[in-house]
Amino acid sequence: MPGDAASAVPALRQALAAGVEERALARLARDPQITRRLEQFTRALEKAPDLKAALRDPRVLGVVLPALGLADGVSQPGLALRALTADPKDKAGLLARLPDRRWKSAAEALNLAERGIAALRDPKVQARLAEGLRRVTWQGELDAGQPGLSDAMLFRERAANAKTAYDVLGDPVLRRVVTGALGLPQQMAVQPVETQARAIASRVDIAKLQNPREVAKLAERYVVAAASSGSTAPTSWLAGLLA
C-alpha cells in the first residue's frame, strides 16, 4: 500500500540517507529483467545499420529515454528521433524551440549530432545509460511506496538550475514539484505560459531555489501534498519497460 501524508517526509529523508541509493543500484545491477533489457539494447545496436534505424528500435529507445529522464518520451518516437539527433548548439534549431528542456540535456549528454551511432556503441556511454536505467527503476519503486518521492529527489538535484519561472516551467519535474508544493491547480497548464510564469513568480521567490534549505522545504511540502492527493507523476511506463 502507498504511504500516507504522515509518512511522506520520513520516507523522503530515508531515501536521501547516505548509502541508500548505492545499495539500491547495486541490488538492481543483479536484476534479471534489467539485465535482459540491456542485452536486448546492445544486440539491437549491433544490428542497426545506422543511427536512425537504431533510434526507431523500441529496444534502444526503451533504454535511452528512461535512462536520461525521458521515460514519457518512449511514446513519442518521432520526436525522440528528431530531438536526439538535433544539434544542441543551434540556437534556432528544434532543441531551442522545445519548451521541455530535457530534450536538449539528453542531446548534449549523448552528442549524437557529432558522433552518430558510435556514441551509443561507446562502452562508457552504455555504462552511464545502464546506471540511469537502474536509477529510474529504483525511483519507480520509491513512488510505488510513497507518491512523489522520485520527483522530490530530482527536484533537489535540479532546482539550482532554475533562474526564472520559465526555467521551472521548462522542466516537468520542477514544474510538478513547485506547483504541487504551492497547491496550484493542474488546470493552470491550459493557460498561456506567461500567465503560468506570473502565477509561480508571485508565490515563490525563484532566487530561493539556489538555497538548499528552501529547496528541501519545497520538496517536503510536495511529497506531503502528493500523498494527500494520492496523485503524482505517472510511472505506468515501468511495467512495459521491464516486461
ABEGO torsion letter per residue (X at the ends): XBBBAAAAAAAAAAAABBGAAAAAAAAAAABAAAAAAAAAAAAAAAABABAAAAAABAAAAAAAAAAAGAAAAAABAAAAAAAAABBAABAABAAAABABAAAAAAAAAAGAAAAEAAAAABAAAAAAAAAAAAAAAAAAAAAAABBGAAAAAAAAAAAAABABAAAAAABAAAAAAAAAAAGBBAAAAABBAAAAAAAAAAABBAAAAABAAAAAAAAAAAAAAAAAAGBBBBAAAAAAAAX
